[in-house]
C-alpha cells in the first residue's frame, strides 16, 4: 500500500501535477549550470511582529 502511494506521488511529481501553475519550469538554456530564482521584495511591515502582547497571568 505504502509503495503504491509513493509511486503515485512520484508519477504526479514527474508529470508536474504537484506544482502550482506559477511554479512550472521555464524552458532551460543549453546548460544546467545556472540557477534561476525569483524573489519578492519585503518590507519590515510585511514581517510578523516579534513582540506579542500575551497575558501570562491567565495561565
C-alpha distance matrix in Angstrom:
0.0 3.8 5.4 5.1 6.3 8.7 9.8 10.7 12.5 14.3 15.4 16.8 18.5 20.0 21.2 22.7 21.1 20.4 24.1 26.8 29.6 31.9 29.7 29.6 31.0 34.6 36.0 36.4 39.7 40.1 39.1 36.0 38.3 38.9 36.8 37.4 36.8 38.1 39.1 40.4 43.6 43.7 46.6 47.0 46.9 43.4 42.1 41.2 44.3 44.4 46.5 45.0 47.4 46.0 48.0 47.0 49.7 47.5 44.9
3.8 0.0 3.8 5.4 5.1 6.1 8.5 9.9 10.6 12.2 14.2 15.4 16.5 18.3 20.0 21.1 19.8 18.5 22.0 24.9 27.9 29.9 27.4 27.5 28.8 32.4 34.0 34.1 37.4 37.8 36.6 33.4 35.4 35.9 33.8 34.5 33.8 35.2 36.1 37.5 40.7 40.7 43.6 43.9 44.1 40.6 39.1 38.3 41.3 41.3 43.5 42.2 44.8 43.4 45.5 44.5 47.3 45.3 42.7
5.4 3.8 0.0 3.8 5.4 5.0 6.0 8.6 9.8 10.4 12.1 14.2 15.2 16.3 18.2 19.8 19.1 18.2 21.6 24.8 27.5 29.6 26.9 26.5 27.4 31.0 32.1 32.1 35.2 35.4 34.3 31.2 33.4 34.2 32.4 33.4 33.0 34.7 36.0 37.7 41.0 41.3 44.4 45.0 45.3 41.7 40.4 39.9 43.0 43.1 45.5 44.4 47.2 46.0 48.3 47.3 50.3 48.4 45.8
5.1 5.4 3.8 0.0 3.8 5.5 5.0 6.2 8.7 9.8 10.5 12.4 14.3 15.3 16.5 18.3 17.2 16.9 20.5 23.5 26.0 28.4 26.1 25.5 26.7 30.2 31.3 31.8 35.0 35.4 34.7 31.7 34.2 34.9 33.0 33.6 33.3 34.7 36.1 37.7 41.1 41.5 44.7 45.5 45.5 41.9 40.9 40.4 43.7 44.0 46.4 45.2 47.9 46.8 49.2 48.4 51.3 49.3 46.8
6.3 5.1 5.4 3.8 0.0 3.8 5.4 5.1 6.3 8.6 9.9 10.7 12.4 14.3 15.4 16.5 15.0 14.1 17.8 20.6 23.4 25.7 23.4 23.3 24.8 28.4 30.0 30.6 33.9 34.6 33.8 30.7 33.1 33.3 31.1 31.5 30.8 32.0 33.2 34.5 37.9 38.2 41.2 42.0 41.9 38.3 37.3 36.8 40.0 40.4 42.8 41.5 44.2 43.2 45.6 45.0 47.9 45.8 43.5
8.7 6.1 5.0 5.5 3.8 0.0 3.8 5.4 5.1 6.1 8.6 9.9 10.5 12.3 14.3 15.2 14.5 13.3 16.7 19.9 22.6 24.6 21.9 21.7 22.8 26.4 27.8 28.0 31.3 31.8 30.7 27.5 29.8 30.2 28.1 28.8 28.3 29.9 31.1 32.8 36.2 36.6 39.7 40.5 40.8 37.2 36.0 35.7 39.0 39.3 41.9 40.9 43.8 42.9 45.5 44.8 47.8 46.1 43.6
9.8 8.5 6.0 5.0 5.4 3.8 0.0 3.8 5.4 5.0 6.1 8.6 9.8 10.5 12.3 14.2 13.8 13.5 16.9 20.1 22.4 24.7 22.0 21.2 22.1 25.5 26.5 26.8 30.0 30.4 29.7 26.7 29.3 30.0 28.2 28.9 28.8 30.5 32.2 34.0 37.5 38.2 41.6 42.6 42.9 39.2 38.3 38.3 41.7 42.1 44.9 44.0 46.9 46.2 48.8 48.2 51.4 49.5 47.2
10.7 9.9 8.6 6.2 5.1 5.4 3.8 0.0 3.8 5.4 5.1 6.2 8.6 9.9 10.6 12.2 11.0 11.1 14.7 17.6 19.9 22.5 20.3 19.5 20.9 24.3 25.7 26.5 29.9 30.6 30.2 27.4 30.1 30.3 28.3 28.5 28.2 29.5 31.1 32.6 36.2 36.9 40.2 41.4 41.4 37.6 37.0 37.0 40.5 41.2 43.8 42.8 45.6 45.0 47.6 47.3 50.4 48.4 46.3
12.5 10.6 9.8 8.7 6.3 5.1 5.4 3.8 0.0 3.8 5.5 5.1 6.1 8.6 9.9 10.4 9.4 8.4 11.9 15.0 17.7 19.8 17.4 17.0 18.5 22.1 23.8 24.4 27.9 28.8 28.1 25.1 27.6 27.5 25.3 25.5 24.9 26.1 27.6 29.1 32.7 33.3 36.6 37.7 37.8 34.1 33.4 33.4 36.9 37.6 40.4 39.4 42.4 41.9 44.7 44.4 47.6 45.7 43.7
14.3 12.2 10.4 9.8 8.6 6.1 5.0 5.4 3.8 0.0 3.8 5.4 5.1 6.2 8.6 9.8 10.2 9.6 12.5 16.0 18.2 20.1 17.3 16.4 17.2 20.6 21.8 22.1 25.4 26.0 25.2 22.3 24.9 25.2 23.4 23.9 23.9 25.6 27.4 29.4 32.9 33.9 37.3 38.6 39.1 35.3 34.6 35.0 38.5 39.1 42.0 41.4 44.5 44.1 47.0 46.7 50.0 48.4 46.2
15.4 14.2 12.1 10.5 9.9 8.6 6.1 5.1 5.5 3.8 0.0 3.8 5.5 5.1 6.2 8.6 8.8 9.7 12.6 15.9 17.5 19.9 17.5 16.0 16.9 20.1 21.0 21.8 25.2 25.8 25.6 23.0 26.0 26.3 24.6 24.9 25.0 26.6 28.7 30.6 34.3 35.5 39.0 40.5 40.7 37.0 36.6 37.1 40.7 41.6 44.5 43.8 46.8 46.6 49.5 49.4 52.6 50.9 48.9
16.8 15.4 14.2 12.4 10.7 9.9 8.6 6.2 5.1 5.4 3.8 0.0 3.8 5.4 5.0 6.1 5.2 6.2 9.3 12.3 14.1 16.7 14.6 13.4 15.0 18.3 19.9 21.1 24.6 25.8 25.6 23.0 25.9 25.7 23.6 23.4 23.1 24.2 26.1 27.7 31.4 32.6 36.0 37.6 37.6 33.8 33.7 34.2 37.9 39.0 41.8 41.1 44.1 44.0 46.9 47.0 50.2 48.4 46.6
18.5 16.5 15.2 14.3 12.4 10.5 9.8 8.6 6.1 5.1 5.5 3.8 0.0 3.8 5.4 5.0 6.0 5.5 7.7 11.3 13.2 15.1 12.4 11.4 12.5 16.0 17.6 18.4 21.9 23.1 22.6 19.7 22.4 22.2 20.1 20.0 19.8 21.2 23.3 25.2 28.8 30.1 33.6 35.2 35.5 31.8 31.5 32.2 35.9 36.8 39.9 39.4 42.6 42.6 45.7 45.7 49.1 47.6 45.7
20.0 18.3 16.3 15.3 14.3 12.3 10.5 9.9 8.6 6.2 5.1 5.4 3.8 0.0 3.8 5.4 7.8 8.7 10.1 13.6 14.6 16.6 13.8 11.9 12.1 15.2 16.1 16.7 20.1 20.8 20.7 18.1 21.2 21.4 19.9 20.1 20.6 22.4 24.8 27.0 30.7 32.3 36.0 37.8 38.3 34.5 34.4 35.3 39.0 40.0 43.1 42.8 46.1 46.2 49.3 49.4 52.8 51.3 49.4
21.2 20.0 18.2 16.5 15.4 14.3 12.3 10.6 9.9 8.6 6.2 5.0 5.4 3.8 0.0 3.8 5.7 8.1 9.4 12.2 12.7 15.3 13.3 10.9 11.9 14.7 15.7 17.1 20.7 21.8 22.2 20.0 23.3 23.0 21.5 21.1 21.4 22.7 25.2 27.1 30.9 32.6 36.2 38.2 38.4 34.6 34.8 35.9 39.6 40.9 44.0 43.5 46.6 46.8 50.0 50.3 53.6 51.9 50.3
22.7 21.1 19.8 18.3 16.5 15.2 14.2 12.2 10.4 9.8 8.6 6.1 5.0 5.4 3.8 0.0 3.8 5.5 5.8 8.6 9.3 11.7 9.5 7.6 9.3 12.4 14.2 15.8 19.5 21.2 21.3 19.0 22.0 21.2 19.2 18.4 18.3 19.3 21.7 23.4 27.2 28.8 32.4 34.5 34.6 30.8 31.2 32.3 36.1 37.5 40.6 40.2 43.3 43.7 46.9 47.3 50.7 49.2 47.7
21.1 19.8 19.1 17.2 15.0 14.5 13.8 11.0 9.4 10.2 8.8 5.2 6.0 7.8 5.7 3.8 0.0 3.8 5.6 7.7 9.1 12.1 10.7 9.6 12.2 15.3 17.5 19.3 23.1 24.9 25.0 22.6 25.5 24.5 22.2 21.2 20.5 21.0 22.9 24.1 27.9 29.2 32.6 34.5 34.3 30.5 30.8 31.6 35.4 36.9 39.7 39.0 42.0 42.2 45.3 45.8 49.1 47.2 45.8
20.4 18.5 18.2 16.9 14.1 13.3 13.5 11.1 8.4 9.6 9.7 6.2 5.5 8.7 8.1 5.5 3.8 0.0 3.8 6.7 9.4 11.6 9.6 9.8 12.4 15.9 18.4 19.8 23.5 25.4 25.0 22.2 24.7 23.6 20.9 20.0 18.9 19.3 20.8 22.0 25.7 26.7 30.1 31.7 31.6 27.8 27.8 28.4 32.1 33.5 36.4 35.7 38.7 38.8 41.9 42.3 45.6 43.9 42.4
24.1 22.0 21.6 20.5 17.8 16.7 16.9 14.7 11.9 12.5 12.6 9.3 7.7 10.1 9.4 5.8 5.6 3.8 0.0 3.8 6.4 7.9 5.9 6.5 9.5 12.8 15.8 17.3 21.0 23.3 23.0 20.3 22.6 21.0 18.2 16.8 15.6 15.8 17.4 18.7 22.4 23.7 27.2 29.1 29.1 25.3 25.6 26.6 30.4 32.0 35.0 34.6 37.7 38.2 41.5 42.1 45.5 44.0 42.7
26.8 24.9 24.8 23.5 20.6 19.9 20.1 17.6 15.0 16.0 15.9 12.3 11.3 13.6 12.2 8.6 7.7 6.7 3.8 0.0 3.8 5.5 5.5 7.0 10.6 13.3 16.6 18.6 22.2 24.9 24.8 22.4 24.5 22.5 19.6 17.5 15.8 15.1 16.5 17.1 20.8 22.0 25.4 27.5 27.1 23.3 24.1 25.3 29.1 31.0 33.9 33.4 36.3 37.1 40.4 41.3 44.7 43.1 42.1
29.6 27.9 27.5 26.0 23.4 22.6 22.4 19.9 17.7 18.2 17.5 14.1 13.2 14.6 12.7 9.3 9.1 9.4 6.4 3.8 0.0 3.8 5.4 5.6 9.3 11.1 14.4 16.9 20.5 23.4 23.8 21.9 24.2 22.0 19.4 16.9 15.6 14.7 16.6 17.2 20.9 22.7 26.1 28.6 28.1 24.5 25.7 27.3 31.1 33.2 36.2 35.9 38.8 39.8 43.2 44.3 47.6 46.1 45.3
31.9 29.9 29.6 28.4 25.7 24.6 24.7 22.5 19.8 20.1 19.9 16.7 15.1 16.6 15.3 11.7 12.1 11.6 7.9 5.5 3.8 0.0 3.8 5.7 8.7 10.1 13.8 15.9 19.2 22.4 22.5 20.6 22.4 19.8 17.0 14.2 12.4 11.1 12.9 13.6 17.3 19.2 22.7 25.4 25.1 21.6 22.9 24.9 28.6 30.8 33.8 33.9 36.9 38.2 41.6 42.9 46.3 45.0 44.3
29.7 27.4 26.9 26.1 23.4 21.9 22.0 20.3 17.4 17.3 17.5 14.6 12.4 13.8 13.3 9.5 10.7 9.6 5.9 5.5 5.4 3.8 0.0 3.8 6.3 8.9 12.5 14.0 17.4 20.4 20.0 17.7 19.6 17.3 14.4 12.1 10.6 10.4 12.5 14.0 17.8 19.7 23.4 25.8 26.0 22.4 23.2 25.0 28.8 30.5 33.8 33.9 37.1 38.2 41.7 42.6 46.1 44.9 43.9
29.6 27.5 26.5 25.5 23.3 21.7 21.2 19.5 17.0 16.4 16.0 13.4 11.4 11.9 10.9 7.6 9.6 9.8 6.5 7.0 5.6 5.7 3.8 0.0 3.8 6.5 9.7 11.7 15.3 18.1 18.3 16.3 18.8 16.9 14.6 12.6 12.2 12.6 15.4 17.2 20.9 23.1 26.8 29.4 29.6 26.0 26.9 28.8 32.5 34.3 37.5 37.7 40.8 41.9 45.4 46.2 49.7 48.5 47.4
31.0 28.8 27.4 26.7 24.8 22.8 22.1 20.9 18.5 17.2 16.9 15.0 12.5 12.1 11.9 9.3 12.2 12.4 9.5 10.6 9.3 8.7 6.3 3.8 0.0 3.8 6.6 8.0 11.7 14.4 14.5 12.7 15.3 13.5 11.7 10.1 10.7 12.0 15.3 17.8 21.3 23.9 27.6 30.3 31.0 27.5 28.3 30.4 34.1 35.5 39.0 39.4 42.8 43.9 47.4 48.1 51.7 50.7 49.5
34.6 32.4 31.0 30.2 28.4 26.4 25.5 24.3 22.1 20.6 20.1 18.3 16.0 15.2 14.7 12.4 15.3 15.9 12.8 13.3 11.1 10.1 8.9 6.5 3.8 0.0 3.8 6.1 9.4 12.6 13.4 12.5 15.0 12.9 11.8 9.7 11.1 12.2 15.8 18.3 21.6 24.5 28.2 31.2 31.9 28.6 29.7 32.1 35.7 37.4 40.8 41.5 44.8 46.1 49.7 50.6 54.2 53.3 52.3
36.0 34.0 32.1 31.3 30.0 27.8 26.5 25.7 23.8 21.8 21.0 19.9 17.6 16.1 15.7 14.2 17.5 18.4 15.8 16.6 14.4 13.8 12.5 9.7 6.6 3.8 0.0 3.8 6.7 9.6 11.2 11.2 14.1 12.6 12.6 11.3 13.6 15.1 18.9 21.5 24.6 27.8 31.4 34.4 35.3 32.1 33.2 35.7 39.2 40.8 44.3 45.0 48.4 49.7 53.3 54.1 57.8 56.9 55.7
36.4 34.1 32.1 31.8 30.6 28.0 26.8 26.5 24.4 22.1 21.8 21.1 18.4 16.7 17.1 15.8 19.3 19.8 17.3 18.6 16.9 15.9 14.0 11.7 8.0 6.1 3.8 0.0 3.8 6.5 7.5 7.5 10.4 9.3 10.0 9.6 12.7 15.0 18.7 21.8 24.7 27.9 31.5 34.4 35.7 32.5 33.3 35.8 39.3 40.5 44.1 45.1 48.6 49.9 53.5 54.1 57.8 57.2 55.9
39.7 37.4 35.2 35.0 33.9 31.3 30.0 29.9 27.9 25.4 25.2 24.6 21.9 20.1 20.7 19.5 23.1 23.5 21.0 22.2 20.5 19.2 17.4 15.3 11.7 9.4 6.7 3.8 0.0 3.8 5.5 7.3 9.4 8.7 10.7 10.8 14.3 16.7 20.4 23.6 26.2 29.5 33.0 35.9 37.4 34.5 35.3 38.0 41.4 42.5 46.2 47.4 50.9 52.3 56.0 56.6 60.3 59.8 58.6
40.1 37.8 35.4 35.4 34.6 31.8 30.4 30.6 28.8 26.0 25.8 25.8 23.1 20.8 21.8 21.2 24.9 25.4 23.3 24.9 23.4 22.4 20.4 18.1 14.4 12.6 9.6 6.5 3.8 0.0 3.8 6.9 9.1 9.9 12.6 13.6 17.3 20.0 23.6 27.0 29.5 32.7 36.2 39.0 40.7 37.8 38.3 41.0 44.3 45.2 48.9 50.1 53.7 55.0 58.7 59.1 62.9 62.4 61.0
39.1 36.6 34.3 34.7 33.8 30.7 29.7 30.2 28.1 25.2 25.6 25.6 22.6 20.7 22.2 21.3 25.0 25.0 23.0 24.8 23.8 22.5 20.0 18.3 14.5 13.4 11.2 7.5 5.5 3.8 0.0 3.8 5.4 7.0 10.0 12.0 15.6 18.8 22.1 25.7 28.1 31.1 34.6 37.2 39.1 36.3 36.5 39.0 42.3 42.9 46.7 48.0 51.7 52.9 56.5 56.8 60.6 60.3 58.7
36.0 33.4 31.2 31.7 30.7 27.5 26.7 27.4 25.1 22.3 23.0 23.0 19.7 18.1 20.0 19.0 22.6 22.2 20.3 22.4 21.9 20.6 17.7 16.3 12.7 12.5 11.2 7.5 7.3 6.9 3.8 0.0 3.8 5.6 7.7 10.2 13.6 17.0 20.2 23.8 26.3 29.1 32.6 35.0 36.9 34.0 33.9 36.3 39.5 40.0 43.8 45.0 48.7 49.7 53.3 53.5 57.3 56.9 55.3
38.3 35.4 33.4 34.2 33.1 29.8 29.3 30.1 27.6 24.9 26.0 25.9 22.4 21.2 23.3 22.0 25.5 24.7 22.6 24.5 24.2 22.4 19.6 18.8 15.3 15.0 14.1 10.4 9.4 9.1 5.4 3.8 0.0 3.8 6.8 10.0 13.3 16.9 19.7 23.4 25.5 28.2 31.6 33.8 36.0 33.3 33.1 35.6 38.6 38.9 42.7 44.2 47.9 49.1 52.7 52.8 56.6 56.5 54.9
38.9 35.9 34.2 34.9 33.3 30.2 30.0 30.3 27.5 25.2 26.3 25.7 22.2 21.4 23.0 21.2 24.5 23.6 21.0 22.5 22.0 19.8 17.3 16.9 13.5 12.9 12.6 9.3 8.7 9.9 7.0 5.6 3.8 0.0 3.8 6.5 9.9 13.4 16.2 19.9 21.9 24.8 28.2 30.6 32.8 30.1 30.1 32.8 35.8 36.4 40.1 41.7 45.4 46.7 50.4 50.7 54.5 54.4 53.0
36.8 33.8 32.4 33.0 31.1 28.1 28.2 28.3 25.3 23.4 24.6 23.6 20.1 19.9 21.5 19.2 22.2 20.9 18.2 19.6 19.4 17.0 14.4 14.6 11.7 11.8 12.6 10.0 10.7 12.6 10.0 7.7 6.8 3.8 0.0 3.8 6.6 10.3 12.9 16.7 18.9 21.6 25.1 27.4 29.5 26.7 26.6 29.2 32.3 32.9 36.7 38.1 41.8 43.1 46.8 47.2 50.9 50.8 49.4
37.4 34.5 33.4 33.6 31.5 28.8 28.9 28.5 25.5 23.9 24.9 23.4 20.0 20.1 21.1 18.4 21.2 20.0 16.8 17.5 16.9 14.2 12.1 12.6 10.1 9.7 11.3 9.6 10.8 13.6 12.0 10.2 10.0 6.5 3.8 0.0 3.8 7.0 10.2 13.8 16.2 19.2 22.8 25.4 27.2 24.3 24.8 27.5 30.7 31.8 35.5 36.8 40.4 41.9 45.6 46.3 50.0 49.8 48.6
36.8 33.8 33.0 33.3 30.8 28.3 28.8 28.2 24.9 23.9 25.0 23.1 19.8 20.6 21.4 18.3 20.5 18.9 15.6 15.8 15.6 12.4 10.6 12.2 10.7 11.1 13.6 12.7 14.3 17.3 15.6 13.6 13.3 9.9 6.6 3.8 0.0 3.7 6.6 10.3 12.9 15.7 19.3 21.9 23.6 20.6 21.1 23.8 27.1 28.2 31.9 33.2 36.7 38.3 42.0 42.8 46.5 46.2 45.2
38.1 35.2 34.7 34.7 32.0 29.9 30.5 29.5 26.1 25.6 26.6 24.2 21.2 22.4 22.7 19.3 21.0 19.3 15.8 15.1 14.7 11.1 10.4 12.6 12.0 12.2 15.1 15.0 16.7 20.0 18.8 17.0 16.9 13.4 10.3 7.0 3.7 0.0 3.8 7.0 9.8 12.9 16.5 19.4 20.7 17.8 18.7 21.7 25.0 26.5 30.1 31.3 34.7 36.5 40.3 41.4 45.0 44.7 43.9
39.1 36.1 36.0 36.1 33.2 31.1 32.2 31.1 27.6 27.4 28.7 26.1 23.3 24.8 25.2 21.7 22.9 20.8 17.4 16.5 16.6 12.9 12.5 15.4 15.3 15.8 18.9 18.7 20.4 23.6 22.1 20.2 19.7 16.2 12.9 10.2 6.6 3.8 0.0 3.8 6.4 9.2 12.8 15.7 17.1 14.3 15.1 18.3 21.4 23.0 26.5 27.9 31.3 33.2 37.0 38.2 41.8 41.6 40.9
40.4 37.5 37.7 37.7 34.5 32.8 34.0 32.6 29.1 29.4 30.6 27.7 25.2 27.0 27.1 23.4 24.1 22.0 18.7 17.1 17.2 13.6 14.0 17.2 17.8 18.3 21.5 21.8 23.6 27.0 25.7 23.8 23.4 19.9 16.7 13.8 10.3 7.0 3.8 0.0 3.8 6.3 9.9 13.0 13.9 11.1 12.6 15.9 19.0 21.0 24.4 25.6 28.8 31.0 34.7 36.2 39.7 39.5 39.1
43.6 40.7 41.0 41.1 37.9 36.2 37.5 36.2 32.7 32.9 34.3 31.4 28.8 30.7 30.9 27.2 27.9 25.7 22.4 20.8 20.9 17.3 17.8 20.9 21.3 21.6 24.6 24.7 26.2 29.5 28.1 26.3 25.5 21.9 18.9 16.2 12.9 9.8 6.4 3.8 0.0 3.8 6.9 10.3 11.7 9.7 11.4 15.0 17.6 19.6 22.9 24.6 27.7 30.1 33.9 35.5 38.9 39.0 38.9
43.7 40.7 41.3 41.5 38.2 36.6 38.2 36.9 33.3 33.9 35.5 32.6 30.1 32.3 32.6 28.8 29.2 26.7 23.7 22.0 22.7 19.2 19.7 23.1 23.9 24.5 27.8 27.9 29.5 32.7 31.1 29.1 28.2 24.8 21.6 19.2 15.7 12.9 9.2 6.3 3.8 0.0 3.8 6.8 8.1 6.2 7.7 11.5 13.8 16.0 19.1 20.9 23.9 26.5 30.2 31.9 35.3 35.4 35.4
46.6 43.6 44.4 44.7 41.2 39.7 41.6 40.2 36.6 37.3 39.0 36.0 33.6 36.0 36.2 32.4 32.6 30.1 27.2 25.4 26.1 22.7 23.4 26.8 27.6 28.2 31.4 31.5 33.0 36.2 34.6 32.6 31.6 28.2 25.1 22.8 19.3 16.5 12.8 9.9 6.9 3.8 0.0 3.8 5.3 5.3 7.1 10.7 12.2 14.5 17.2 19.2 22.0 24.9 28.5 30.4 33.7 34.1 34.3
47.0 43.9 45.0 45.5 42.0 40.5 42.6 41.4 37.7 38.6 40.5 37.6 35.2 37.8 38.2 34.5 34.5 31.7 29.1 27.5 28.6 25.4 25.8 29.4 30.3 31.2 34.4 34.4 35.9 39.0 37.2 35.0 33.8 30.6 27.4 25.4 21.9 19.4 15.7 13.0 10.3 6.8 3.8 0.0 3.8 5.4 5.5 8.4 9.0 11.1 13.7 16.0 18.7 21.7 25.3 27.1 30.4 31.0 31.3
46.9 44.1 45.3 45.5 41.9 40.8 42.9 41.4 37.8 39.1 40.7 37.6 35.5 38.3 38.4 34.6 34.3 31.6 29.1 27.1 28.1 25.1 26.0 29.6 31.0 31.9 35.3 35.7 37.4 40.7 39.1 36.9 36.0 32.8 29.5 27.2 23.6 20.7 17.1 13.9 11.7 8.1 5.3 3.8 0.0 3.8 5.5 7.8 8.4 11.5 13.4 15.0 17.4 20.5 24.0 26.2 29.3 29.6 30.2
43.4 40.6 41.7 41.9 38.3 37.2 39.2 37.6 34.1 35.3 37.0 33.8 31.8 34.5 34.6 30.8 30.5 27.8 25.3 23.3 24.5 21.6 22.4 26.0 27.5 28.6 32.1 32.5 34.5 37.8 36.3 34.0 33.3 30.1 26.7 24.3 20.6 17.8 14.3 11.1 9.7 6.2 5.3 5.4 3.8 0.0 3.8 6.8 9.0 12.1 14.7 15.8 18.5 21.2 24.8 26.8 30.1 30.0 30.3
42.1 39.1 40.4 40.9 37.3 36.0 38.3 37.0 33.4 34.6 36.6 33.7 31.5 34.4 34.8 31.2 30.8 27.8 25.6 24.1 25.7 22.9 23.2 26.9 28.3 29.7 33.2 33.3 35.3 38.3 36.5 33.9 33.1 30.1 26.6 24.8 21.1 18.7 15.1 12.6 11.4 7.7 7.1 5.5 5.5 3.8 0.0 3.8 6.4 8.9 11.9 13.2 16.4 18.8 22.5 24.1 27.6 27.7 27.7
41.2 38.3 39.9 40.4 36.8 35.7 38.3 37.0 33.4 35.0 37.1 34.2 32.2 35.3 35.9 32.3 31.6 28.4 26.6 25.3 27.3 24.9 25.0 28.8 30.4 32.1 35.7 35.8 38.0 41.0 39.0 36.3 35.6 32.8 29.2 27.5 23.8 21.7 18.3 15.9 15.0 11.5 10.7 8.4 7.8 6.8 3.8 0.0 3.8 6.4 9.1 9.8 13.0 15.2 18.9 20.5 24.0 24.0 23.9
44.3 41.3 43.0 43.7 40.0 39.0 41.7 40.5 36.9 38.5 40.7 37.9 35.9 39.0 39.6 36.1 35.4 32.1 30.4 29.1 31.1 28.6 28.8 32.5 34.1 35.7 39.2 39.3 41.4 44.3 42.3 39.5 38.6 35.8 32.3 30.7 27.1 25.0 21.4 19.0 17.6 13.8 12.2 9.0 8.4 9.0 6.4 3.8 0.0 3.8 5.7 7.1 10.2 12.8 16.5 18.3 21.6 22.0 22.3
44.4 41.3 43.1 44.0 40.4 39.3 42.1 41.2 37.6 39.1 41.6 39.0 36.8 40.0 40.9 37.5 36.9 33.5 32.0 31.0 33.2 30.8 30.5 34.3 35.5 37.4 40.8 40.5 42.5 45.2 42.9 40.0 38.9 36.4 32.9 31.8 28.2 26.5 23.0 21.0 19.6 16.0 14.5 11.1 11.5 12.1 8.9 6.4 3.8 0.0 3.8 6.4 9.8 11.9 15.4 16.6 20.1 21.0 20.9
46.5 43.5 45.5 46.4 42.8 41.9 44.9 43.8 40.4 42.0 44.5 41.8 39.9 43.1 44.0 40.6 39.7 36.4 35.0 33.9 36.2 33.8 33.8 37.5 39.0 40.8 44.3 44.1 46.2 48.9 46.7 43.8 42.7 40.1 36.7 35.5 31.9 30.1 26.5 24.4 22.9 19.1 17.2 13.7 13.4 14.7 11.9 9.1 5.7 3.8 0.0 3.8 6.5 8.9 12.2 13.7 16.9 18.1 18.4
45.0 42.2 44.4 45.2 41.5 40.9 44.0 42.8 39.4 41.4 43.8 41.1 39.4 42.8 43.5 40.2 39.0 35.7 34.6 33.4 35.9 33.9 33.9 37.7 39.4 41.5 45.0 45.1 47.4 50.1 48.0 45.0 44.2 41.7 38.1 36.8 33.2 31.3 27.9 25.6 24.6 20.9 19.2 16.0 15.0 15.8 13.2 9.8 7.1 6.4 3.8 0.0 3.8 5.8 9.4 11.2 14.5 15.1 15.5
47.4 44.8 47.2 47.9 44.2 43.8 46.9 45.6 42.4 44.5 46.8 44.1 42.6 46.1 46.6 43.3 42.0 38.7 37.7 36.3 38.8 36.9 37.1 40.8 42.8 44.8 48.4 48.6 50.9 53.7 51.7 48.7 47.9 45.4 41.8 40.4 36.7 34.7 31.3 28.8 27.7 23.9 22.0 18.7 17.4 18.5 16.4 13.0 10.2 9.8 6.5 3.8 0.0 3.8 6.7 9.4 12.0 12.7 14.0
46.0 43.4 46.0 46.8 43.2 42.9 46.2 45.0 41.9 44.1 46.6 44.0 42.6 46.2 46.8 43.7 42.2 38.8 38.2 37.1 39.8 38.2 38.2 41.9 43.9 46.1 49.7 49.9 52.3 55.0 52.9 49.7 49.1 46.7 43.1 41.9 38.3 36.5 33.2 31.0 30.1 26.5 24.9 21.7 20.5 21.2 18.8 15.2 12.8 11.9 8.9 5.8 3.8 0.0 3.8 6.0 8.9 9.4 10.3
48.0 45.5 48.3 49.2 45.6 45.5 48.8 47.6 44.7 47.0 49.5 46.9 45.7 49.3 50.0 46.9 45.3 41.9 41.5 40.4 43.2 41.6 41.7 45.4 47.4 49.7 53.3 53.5 56.0 58.7 56.5 53.3 52.7 50.4 46.8 45.6 42.0 40.3 37.0 34.7 33.9 30.2 28.5 25.3 24.0 24.8 22.5 18.9 16.5 15.4 12.2 9.4 6.7 3.8 0.0 3.8 5.5 6.3 8.1
47.0 44.5 47.3 48.4 45.0 44.8 48.2 47.3 44.4 46.7 49.4 47.0 45.7 49.4 50.3 47.3 45.8 42.3 42.1 41.3 44.3 42.9 42.6 46.2 48.1 50.6 54.1 54.1 56.6 59.1 56.8 53.5 52.8 50.7 47.2 46.3 42.8 41.4 38.2 36.2 35.5 31.9 30.4 27.1 26.2 26.8 24.1 20.5 18.3 16.6 13.7 11.2 9.4 6.0 3.8 0.0 3.8 5.4 5.5
49.7 47.3 50.3 51.3 47.9 47.8 51.4 50.4 47.6 50.0 52.6 50.2 49.1 52.8 53.6 50.7 49.1 45.6 45.5 44.7 47.6 46.3 46.1 49.7 51.7 54.2 57.8 57.8 60.3 62.9 60.6 57.3 56.6 54.5 50.9 50.0 46.5 45.0 41.8 39.7 38.9 35.3 33.7 30.4 29.3 30.1 27.6 24.0 21.6 20.1 16.9 14.5 12.0 8.9 5.5 3.8 0.0 3.8 5.5
47.5 45.3 48.4 49.3 45.8 46.1 49.5 48.4 45.7 48.4 50.9 48.4 47.6 51.3 51.9 49.2 47.2 43.9 44.0 43.1 46.1 45.0 44.9 48.5 50.7 53.3 56.9 57.2 59.8 62.4 60.3 56.9 56.5 54.4 50.8 49.8 46.2 44.7 41.6 39.5 39.0 35.4 34.1 31.0 29.6 30.0 27.7 24.0 22.0 21.0 18.1 15.1 12.7 9.4 6.3 5.4 3.8 0.0 3.8
44.9 42.7 45.8 46.8 43.5 43.6 47.2 46.3 43.7 46.2 48.9 46.6 45.7 49.4 50.3 47.7 45.8 42.4 42.7 42.1 45.3 44.3 43.9 47.4 49.5 52.3 55.7 55.9 58.6 61.0 58.7 55.3 54.9 53.0 49.4 48.6 45.2 43.9 40.9 39.1 38.9 35.4 34.3 31.3 30.2 30.3 27.7 23.9 22.3 20.9 18.4 15.5 14.0 10.3 8.1 5.5 5.5 3.8 0.0
